[in-house]
Amino acid sequence: MHRCSYLNPLRQPLRRPSAASRQGSFLLPRGVQSLAFMKEGCQKRRRAPVLATGKVKDAATAPANNGAQKPAITQAWKEVLELQKNGTTWTGKITAVNKGGVVVDVNGLRGFIPMSRLDPGRLPKTDFALEDIEGLVGQPVSAKVIQVNIPSRQLVLSEQATMVEQLAASLQTGDVVEGIVTRTTDYGAFVSLRSPDGNLHGAVGLIHITELSWDKVMTPEDVVQPGSLVHCKVIKVDKEKLHINLSLKQMESDPLLENLDGLLPLDTGSVTSVPANLPAAIEDLCAALANEPGVESVDIGRQVEEKRAVSQDLELWISKEVVKDGYNLVVRTGRLVQEIHVTTDLPSEGMKESVQRVLRQLV
């Protein structure tokens, strides 16, 4: 009787290990020649050392083969972080240039200043090639650290930040500066400011959209465009955050703050006669003022109609005009500007409180 044997097709035939593939009592996988080969492969797949926080250690702080640290590099990174934290200006020299910017040596670390962060005065006015800026190598430069990434060994600086700091230190609220609009956004226009030496060094200020004009502005492009030369008034300087806020509209007189003689000329030939029927809002205002404690009488004065309507809301302010028996008030509603004379012996603060109470009643 013939006996048949069935073999599993998935089962691999056994092979007797050769002497070359045996290491003591261990049977090595096929293709592996020695334990040394396996050890080398495991070392290649070993992950980078991990700190307790889960962050990968920087190569600068990871122990060397002998377990020793590299204090010089570690200290250099600490000093760079201090520069960034304190906003301290670093001064050194440009060591190399490339298409993206310039390279500097910061305490032995490779730092980088992008072209967009360099003083524009260093660069040619038009398009330039790399060989056109090779002369920057060796030039001194002052910059601020704006980005530090130790794991990736990235160190980015800005020379323009130093320029902004220097200009901000010399500016005061109310100063008038000249500049060129570099770009516009939904919320305003950025202006490259001219420094005291007459050059543009990259210091930039912002004109908020509400400071572009006394008229309502839908988009900044309605007033200025990139490349426009403008004269602006400084309205705020944040020397800590290095922000410079500017105003274009304050270079003109505020229609709401014009003096009374300018707004309502004393030349009777140019003054419109007072109409018999005043706007209801002004009548209500006069009646409310007459009921205020300390007010003896309220009389209608001069009236003019402006060329443009600044606001459709009723606006009221006290004129700086000196009046012996009281105060002159000016009311604006649309294009109509009306003078109101209030006879009273109230002090200025008392008159202001009365005006505020009346405005609250009318709202």
Residue, then its C-alpha position, 0 to 999 in steps of 0.5 A: m500500500h502506497r503512503c502519500s504525504y501532504l505538504n503545506p505550500l505556505r511552509q518554508p523548508l528548513r535549512r541547516p544554518s551554515a557555520a558562517s551564519r552561526q554565532g554560538s547558540f543563536l540562529l541569525p535571520r537570513g541575510v544577517q552575517s553577524l550580531a555586529f551588523m544587527k547592532e549597527g542597524c539598531q543604532k541607526r533606527r534609535r530615536a533622538p534623545v527626548l527631554a522630560t517635557g517631550k521635546v527633542k534635545d538640541a544637538a548643541t545640548a545633547p551629550a557627546n560620546n564621552g558624556a561631556q556638554k558643550p557649554a560654549i554653544t549652550q551659553a551662546w544660545k542663552e545669550v541670544l534668548e536674553l537679547q530677544k527677551n530684553g529687546t537689546t540691540w546686537t552689533g556686529k558685522i556682515t559675514a556673508v550674503n545670499k539671495g535671501g539676505v545677509v549672514v551674521d555671526v552672533n556669539g559664534l552662532r549663525g544669524f540671518i537678516p532677511m532682505s526685507r528686514l535690512d535697512p533699505g539704504r544699504l540696497p540698490k534702488t532698483d532690481f539687483a543681482l547677488e554680486d551687486i551686494e557682495g560689498l556688504v560683507g564686512q560692513p557693521v550692522s546693528a539689529k534686534v533678535i526677532q526669532v530664535n528656534i534652537p532645535s532647528r538652529q534658526l536665528v533671525l534678526s532685523e535691522q529695521a527694528t533698530m531703525v524704528e527704535q531710533l526714530a521712535a526715540s526722537l519723535q513726540t506726539g504732535d510732530v510732523v513727519e514725511g514718508i511714502v505709502t508702502r502698502t494699504t490694508d482694510y484698516g489703514a495705510f503703512v508709511s515708510l518714514r523719513s529719518p532726520d538724516g532725510n533717508l528712508h531706513g525702513a521705519v514704518g508708521l500706520i495711518h488708521i483708516t479713521e485718521l485718513s480724512w475727516d470725510k467718511v473713507m470706504t477704502p484707504e485707496d480713496v485717499v492714498q495709494p502705494g508710492s504717495l508722498v504724505h506729510c502726517k502728524v504723529i498721534k502716538v508713539d509706543k516706544e516699548k512695542l515700537h509702534i508709530n501711529l500717524s494721522l493724515k486728517q489732522m494736518e487739516s483743521d477739524p471742522l468740529l473744532e474750527n473757531l467760531d469766527g472762522l466757521l461763522p464769519l462776522d461779515t454780516g453780508s455773508v451770514t444767512s438770516v436766521p429762519a423763522n422755523l428752526p430744525a426741530a432738533i435745535e428747538d428741542l435743544c434750546a428748550a432743554l437748555a433754558n430749563e437748566p438750573g442757572v441758565e437765565s436765557v437762550d438766544i439764537g445767534r448766527q447761522v451758516e450752511e457748510k459746503r459738506a456734511v460732516s455728520q447727520d447727527l446733532e453735534l454740540w460744543i462750547s465755543k472758545e469765544v469769550v462772552k461776558d454774560g455767558y457762553n456761545l454754543v455751536v450746534r451742527t446738524g447735517r450742513l447747518v451750523q447754528e450759534i446759540h447764546v446762553t446767558t448764565d453765570l455758571p462756571s465753565e465746568g458747570m456749563k459743561e455739565s449742563v450741556q452733557r445733561v441736555l445731550r443725554q436727554l435728547v439721545 
